[in-house]
């Protein structure tokens, strides 16, 4: 039976039992902890992904491994709760750590090597994490800290050309990788969420094509399409994984350099993606032939900053070459926050 045939929500008791019996591993590539559960029921797994914020981690012959929902409580690289800069952002980060001490065992911090930039939380249900985020905002206000109104665009109205592009993307993905891969792909399961990035005019002025990496790049792509609907011909999408491709078992074909729309001789491409260590962006540049560039969104490590050509951090766009004169070995976050040489 497909998930669409069973509309009932997942029982809270099931979520609690999954959380109590979860498996905790260390993800070597990203240098962070992951909280996982194994499911044998496809219908339940689909509901957890669609309704509760779980993510597919690995598909096996007999079990489906899911990642529990995660959410940033506060992120210096993408500080939505305040317009401040510099040491003020570090104050907010420290307060987020203090707040977690007061939380129960159903909300935990994701431990890893990037905790000097972001406090990321995990729990048995996305609704619980969102409630925790709201409680953190009250925690800040009670201590006299400013909390800005967070605009989180959920839907973007796309014109017919952009909508047709998405339809073609879904069809192309299904043809290349097969029905099973598409069924579990975020192309089929993710809501039409988007981001709100201010630099698309600058991107247009570079004259480069614009590359997005599936599947994390879907929200970035929707923002681009909503603000640059005339630039459909410049879009390139890639399927690229460093390791642990959760859809590999499902695919009829498993390639690392699938491109949509396909072209044998692409123009220079500016590849845009969220970044932790920067490894995926670096691999994308090295895999594609040509003199391509990369733009790292919200990098969480100095490595992610240094391996990109451009990066977007704390609301400002930088050319990575401007870092050459900075002393990044001591406190790279503070150095970047105090840097005034920006592109946007």
Residue, then its C-alpha position, 0 to 999 in steps of 0.5 A: x500500500x502506498x503512503x497516499x492511501x493512508x492519511x492518518x498521522x503518525x502516532x506520538x507514541x511511535x515517535x517517542x519509541x523511535x526516539x528512545x531506541x535511536x542509533x547515534x553515529x558519528x558522520x566522518x565527512x561532516x564531523x558531526x553526530x547523527x541520530x538514526x532509526x531503522x524502519x521496515x514499513x515503507x508507509x510509515x517511513x514515507x509518513x515520517x519524511x512527509x509529515x514529521x521532518x525525517x530525512x532518508x539516510x540509507x535504503x537497504x533491501x530490508x530496512x529504511x534508515x532515517x535521520x531524525x528531524x533537525x533544525x538550527x536553533x541559532x546559526x552565526x552564518x545565517x542569523x535569522x533572529x537578529x540583524x546584529x554582527x560581530x560579538x553580538x552574534x557570538x552572544x546569541x550562540x552562547x545563549x542558545x547553548x545555555x537554553x538547551x540546558x533547560x530543555x528536556x531529553x527530547x531535544x538534544x544538540x547535534x554535537x560535532x566540530x562546527x558548534x562554534x558556528x551553529x547550535x543545531x538541535x534534533x528530536x523525535x518530531x519537527x513540530x517539537x523542534x519548532x516549538x523549542x525554537x519559539x521558546x528560545x525566542x522567548x528566552x532571548x526576550x526575557x534576557x533583554x535581547x532583540x529578536x527580529x521577526x523571521x520571514x520564512x518563505x514557504x511558497x513562491x509563485x512561479x511563472x509558467x516557464x519556471x513551473x514547466x522547468x520543474x515538471x521537466x526536471x522531475x520527468x528527467x530525474x524519473x527517466x534517468x534514475x527510475x520510478x523507485x528513486x523518484x518516489x523517495x526523492x525530495x523532488x517528490x516528497x519535499x514541500x515547495x519551500x524556498x529561501x530569500x537570498x539577496x544576491x541574484x542580481x550580482x549572479x546575473x551580472x557575472x554572466x555565468x550559468x547557475x548550478x544547483x546540487x540536488x537535493x539540498x539545492x531545491x530551495x535555493x533554486x526556487x528562490x532563484x526562479x522566483x526572482x530571475x524567471x527570465x534566466x531559465x536557460x542558464x540553470x544547470x542541476x547536478x546529482x552529486x554525493x561525496x558519500x552515503x548516497x541514500x538513493x543509490x540502492x534504488x537507482x537503475x543508473x547511479x552516476x555522480x555527474x547527471x546534469x539537467x538540462x544535459x549539455x556536452x559543452x556548458x558555459x562557465x558555471x557558478x555552482x551554489x550550495x549550502x556548505x559544511x566542509x566544502x567537499x561537495x562544492x569542490x567535487x562538483x567543480x573538479x567533476x565538471x570540465x571547464x573553468x567553473x566557480x563555486x559559491x558556498x552558502x552559510x559555510x560552517x568551517x574555515x575549510x568550507x570558506x577557503x575552498x569556495x570562490x565566493x561565500x555568503x556568511x551572516x547576510x553578506x557575500x564575500x569574494x574568498x580572495x579578500x581573506x588573504x590578508x586576514x588572520x584566520x588561524x586564530x578566530x576565523x569567524x570573528x575575522x569574517x564578521x569584522x571584514x567590510x570588503x563585501x560584494x553584496 
